[in-house]
Amino acid sequence: MAAEARTRVAVVTGASSGIGKEAAKALVAAGWRVIGLGRDPQRSAEAEAEIRAAAPGAEVEMILADLSLMAGAARAAKAIAARTDRLDVLLNNAGGVGKERVVTAEGNEATFAGNHLGPFLLTQRLLPLLQAAAADQPAGAVRVVNTSSSGHLGSPGFDWSNLQMLENFQTAPAYMNAKLANVLFTRALAKRVAPYGVVAHAMHPGIVDSNFASHGDQAMQSYLASKKDVAFTPAQGADTLVWLATAAEPGQSTGGYFHQRAPDTVSAQGQDDEAAERLWTESEALIARIPA
């Protein structure tokens, strides 16, 4: 079967709400098959029904997964591989902010784990499916898109002796560091997947009127509430995510950072190739004990 005749397949994390759900709806409306990931069973079931209703004959299913747990990310990768032998687009969209230091049962700090480490593991485990899809398509057709934030601009860079901020935890700096990790991961990933014709980009969705900060501290919730009048709707926030997944132009470059379909400002820390490589090495060490 010609590559053009195949239904394109996307994995969307955080598809049970917000911009992830809107991205999934847009993709199925465009004829894509979507495998969504969500944490909450009821919200995921409701989202699946809503996404399915977005287009006649929509191909969509939800997998329950908590990406702050590496075992959960690994199980999700296995479940995806059991459902498809190729993957055209991976949207690493799930993320969030906490209100206090939470250490998972695996010993990781939850903000760092859920925003970076889980998506890092998921991406690594899904690389064979991405490479399989890229094998018979033009370079740039297969993509990984990571949802970051302008919050990365506030990070001074990592303290490598306290990468996850397990010591002296602070809510906002932990989130900023996690969003910096998204940018640096994208930078290092782009180099590694380029030989296969796969591209990787990061994006900032803007301030979005969603439940994003529902688990955040009072300062975060108050800040976002003060921006409610200028916030994007989830569909508007998802627009660049869908554009990066589907439009021709993003396939002609790699390692970019976008907002509103245009290149956006990246901090000096986010352009540090040495830091990107060290983060990759440190992240691999943190997930090394997770069974294949």
C-alpha positions as CSV (number, residue, x, y, z in Angstrom):
1,M,0.0,0.0,0.0
2,A,1.4,3.4,-0.9
3,A,2.3,5.6,2.1
4,E,-0.1,8.3,0.9
5,A,-3.0,5.8,1.2
6,R,-2.3,4.9,4.8
7,T,-4.2,6.5,7.7
8,R,-1.7,8.6,9.5
9,V,-1.3,7.7,13.2
10,A,-0.6,10.2,16.1
11,V,-0.1,9.7,19.8
12,V,-1.2,12.6,21.9
13,T,-0.4,12.7,25.6
14,G,-2.6,14.7,27.8
15,A,-5.5,14.1,25.4
16,S,-8.1,13.9,28.1
17,S,-8.4,17.7,28.5
18,G,-7.2,21.1,27.4
19,I,-5.1,21.6,24.3
20,G,-4.3,17.9,24.1
21,K,-8.0,17.1,23.7
22,E,-8.4,19.9,21.1
23,A,-5.4,18.7,19.1
24,A,-6.8,15.2,19.1
25,K,-10.1,16.5,17.8
26,A,-8.4,18.5,15.1
27,L,-6.4,15.5,14.0
28,V,-9.3,13.0,13.8
29,A,-11.3,15.7,11.9
30,A,-8.4,15.7,9.4
31,G,-8.6,11.9,9.0
32,W,-5.9,10.8,11.4
33,R,-6.0,7.9,13.8
34,V,-5.3,9.1,17.3
35,I,-4.1,7.2,20.3
36,G,-4.5,9.4,23.3
37,L,-3.0,9.2,26.8
38,G,-4.7,10.4,29.9
39,R,-4.4,9.8,33.7
40,D,-8.0,10.0,34.9
41,P,-10.3,7.2,33.8
42,Q,-13.6,9.2,33.8
43,R,-12.1,12.3,32.1
44,S,-10.4,10.0,29.6
45,A,-13.6,8.2,28.7
46,E,-15.5,11.5,28.4
47,A,-12.7,12.9,26.2
48,E,-12.7,9.8,24.0
49,A,-16.4,10.2,23.3
50,E,-15.9,13.9,22.6
51,I,-13.0,13.3,20.2
52,R,-14.9,10.6,18.5
53,A,-17.9,12.9,18.0
54,A,-15.6,15.4,16.2
55,A,-15.6,13.5,13.0
56,P,-17.7,10.8,11.4
57,G,-15.9,7.4,11.7
58,A,-13.2,8.9,13.8
59,E,-10.5,6.5,14.8
60,V,-9.5,7.2,18.4
61,E,-8.8,5.3,21.6
62,M,-7.5,6.4,25.0
63,I,-4.8,4.6,27.1
64,L,-4.6,5.3,30.8
65,A,-1.1,6.4,31.8
66,D,0.5,8.5,34.4
67,L,3.7,9.8,32.9
68,S,5.2,10.9,36.2
69,L,5.8,7.2,36.8
70,M,8.4,5.7,34.5
71,A,6.8,2.3,34.8
72,G,3.5,3.9,33.6
73,A,5.3,5.5,30.6
74,A,6.9,2.2,29.8
75,R,3.5,0.4,29.9
76,A,2.0,3.1,27.7
77,A,4.7,2.6,25.1
78,K,4.0,-1.2,25.1
79,A,0.3,-0.6,24.7
80,I,0.9,1.8,21.8
81,A,3.2,-0.7,20.1
82,A,0.5,-3.4,20.5
83,R,-1.9,-1.2,18.6
84,T,0.2,0.1,15.7
85,D,3.5,-0.8,14.0
86,R,4.2,2.8,12.8
87,L,3.8,6.3,14.3
88,D,3.7,9.4,12.2
89,V,3.5,12.0,15.0
90,L,4.1,12.0,18.7
91,L,2.7,15.0,20.6
92,N,4.3,15.1,24.0
93,N,1.8,17.5,25.3
94,A,1.0,16.3,28.9
95,G,2.4,18.3,31.7
96,G,1.5,20.3,34.7
97,V,2.6,22.2,37.8
98,G,2.3,21.2,41.4
99,K,1.8,23.1,44.6
100,E,4.4,21.2,46.7
101,R,7.3,18.8,46.5
102,V,6.0,15.4,45.7
103,V,8.4,12.4,45.3
104,T,7.0,9.5,43.4
105,A,7.2,5.9,44.5
106,E,10.2,5.6,42.0
107,G,12.1,8.4,43.8
108,N,11.6,11.1,41.2
109,E,10.3,14.6,41.8
110,A,6.9,14.7,40.2
111,T,7.1,18.0,38.3
112,F,10.4,17.0,36.6
113,A,9.1,13.4,36.1
114,G,5.7,14.3,34.6
115,N,6.9,17.1,32.4
116,H,10.2,15.7,31.2
117,L,11.3,12.3,32.3
118,G,8.2,10.4,31.4
119,P,7.9,11.9,28.0
120,F,11.7,11.3,27.5
121,L,11.2,7.6,28.2
122,L,8.0,7.4,26.1
123,T,9.8,9.0,23.2
124,Q,12.8,6.6,23.4
125,R,10.5,3.6,23.5
126,L,8.5,4.8,20.5
127,L,11.4,5.6,18.3
128,P,11.2,2.3,16.4
129,L,7.6,3.1,15.4
130,L,8.6,6.6,14.3
131,Q,11.5,5.3,12.3
132,A,9.2,2.7,10.7
133,A,6.8,5.4,9.6
134,A,9.7,7.6,8.3
135,A,11.2,4.8,6.2
136,D,8.8,5.2,3.3
137,Q,7.9,8.9,3.6
138,P,9.7,12.1,2.6
139,A,12.1,13.5,5.2
140,G,10.3,15.7,7.7
141,A,6.9,14.0,7.4
142,V,7.3,12.2,10.7
143,R,7.5,14.4,13.8
144,V,7.9,14.7,17.5
145,V,6.4,17.9,19.1
146,N,7.0,18.8,22.7
147,T,4.8,21.2,24.6
148,S,7.1,23.6,26.5
149,S,6.4,27.1,27.8
150,S,7.8,30.6,27.9
151,G,8.3,29.7,31.5
152,H,11.6,28.2,30.5
153,L,12.9,31.8,30.1
154,G,12.9,32.1,33.8
155,S,15.2,29.2,34.5
156,P,18.8,30.1,35.2
157,G,19.8,26.6,34.1
158,F,20.2,23.3,36.0
159,D,22.0,22.7,39.2
160,W,23.4,19.3,38.1
161,S,23.9,18.2,41.7
162,N,20.2,18.8,42.3
163,L,18.7,18.3,38.8
164,Q,15.2,17.4,40.0
165,M,15.1,20.0,42.8
166,L,14.6,17.2,45.3
167,E,16.4,19.5,47.8
168,N,15.2,23.1,48.3
169,F,12.2,22.5,46.2
170,Q,10.3,25.6,44.9
171,T,7.2,25.3,42.8
172,A,7.8,28.0,40.2
173,P,11.5,27.3,39.6
174,A,10.8,23.5,39.4
175,Y,8.3,24.2,36.7
176,M,10.6,26.6,34.8
177,N,13.4,24.0,34.9
178,A,11.0,21.3,33.6
179,K,10.0,23.5,30.7
180,L,13.7,24.2,30.0
181,A,14.2,20.5,29.9
182,N,11.5,20.2,27.2
183,V,13.5,22.7,25.1
184,L,16.8,21.0,25.6
185,F,15.4,17.5,25.1
186,T,14.0,18.7,21.7
187,R,17.4,20.1,20.8
188,A,19.2,16.8,21.6
189,L,16.4,14.7,20.1
190,A,16.4,16.6,16.8
191,K,20.1,15.7,16.2
192,R,19.5,12.0,17.0
193,V,16.5,11.4,14.8
194,A,17.7,13.5,11.8
195,P,19.4,10.6,10.1
196,Y,16.0,8.8,9.9
197,G,14.2,11.8,8.4
198,V,12.3,12.5,11.6
199,V,12.1,16.1,12.9
200,A,11.5,17.4,16.4
201,H,10.1,20.8,17.6
202,A,9.0,22.4,20.8
203,M,6.2,24.9,21.2
204,H,4.8,27.4,23.7
205,P,0.9,27.4,23.6
206,G,0.5,30.7,25.4
207,I,-1.6,31.2,28.4
208,V,-4.6,28.9,28.0
209,D,-7.9,29.0,29.8
210,S,-7.9,25.3,30.9
211,N,-7.5,23.2,34.0
212,F,-3.7,23.3,33.6
213,A,-3.1,25.1,37.0
214,S,-5.7,23.2,39.0
215,H,-3.0,21.4,40.9
216,G,-0.7,24.4,41.2
217,D,-0.1,26.6,44.2
218,Q,-2.1,29.7,45.0
219,A,0.4,32.0,43.4
220,M,0.2,30.1,40.1
221,Q,-3.6,29.9,40.2
222,S,-3.9,33.7,41.0
223,Y,-1.5,34.6,38.2
224,L,-3.4,32.6,35.6
225,A,-6.8,33.9,36.9
226,S,-5.5,37.4,36.4
227,K,-4.8,36.6,32.7
228,K,-8.2,35.0,32.1
229,D,-9.4,37.9,29.9
230,V,-6.5,37.5,27.5
231,A,-6.0,33.8,27.7
232,F,-6.4,31.6,24.6
233,T,-9.1,29.0,24.4
234,P,-7.8,25.4,24.4
235,A,-8.5,25.2,20.7
236,Q,-6.5,28.4,20.1
237,G,-3.7,27.0,22.2
238,A,-3.7,23.7,20.3
239,D,-3.5,25.5,16.9
240,T,0.3,25.6,16.8
241,L,0.5,22.0,18.1
242,V,-1.6,20.8,15.2
243,W,0.2,23.0,12.7
244,L,3.6,21.6,13.8
245,A,2.2,18.1,13.4
246,T,0.6,18.5,10.0
247,A,1.7,21.5,8.0
248,A,4.4,21.3,5.3
249,E,6.6,24.1,6.6
250,P,7.6,22.6,10.0
251,G,8.9,19.5,8.2
252,Q,11.6,21.6,6.5
253,S,13.5,22.3,9.7
254,T,14.2,20.7,13.1
255,G,15.0,21.6,16.7
256,G,12.8,24.7,16.6
257,Y,10.7,26.4,19.2
258,F,7.4,28.0,18.1
259,H,4.5,30.1,19.3
260,Q,1.5,31.0,17.2
261,R,3.0,29.2,14.2
262,A,6.2,31.3,14.2
263,P,9.7,30.8,15.7
264,D,9.8,32.3,19.2
265,T,12.5,33.4,21.7
266,V,14.6,30.7,23.3
267,S,16.7,31.5,26.4
268,A,20.5,31.2,26.3
269,Q,20.1,28.2,28.5
270,G,17.8,26.6,26.0
271,Q,20.4,27.0,23.3
272,D,23.2,25.3,25.3
273,D,24.1,22.2,23.4
274,E,26.4,21.0,26.2
275,A,23.5,21.2,28.6
276,A,21.2,19.4,26.2
277,E,23.7,16.5,25.9
278,R,24.2,16.4,29.7
279,L,20.5,16.4,30.3
280,W,20.1,13.5,27.8
281,T,22.8,11.5,29.7
282,E,21.4,12.3,33.1
283,S,17.9,11.3,31.9
284,E,19.1,8.0,30.5
285,A,20.7,7.2,33.8
286,L,17.4,8.0,35.6
287,I,15.4,5.6,33.4
288,A,18.0,2.9,33.0
289,R,16.4,0.7,35.6
290,I,13.0,0.6,33.9
291,P,12.5,-2.8,32.1
292,A,12.3,-2.7,28.3
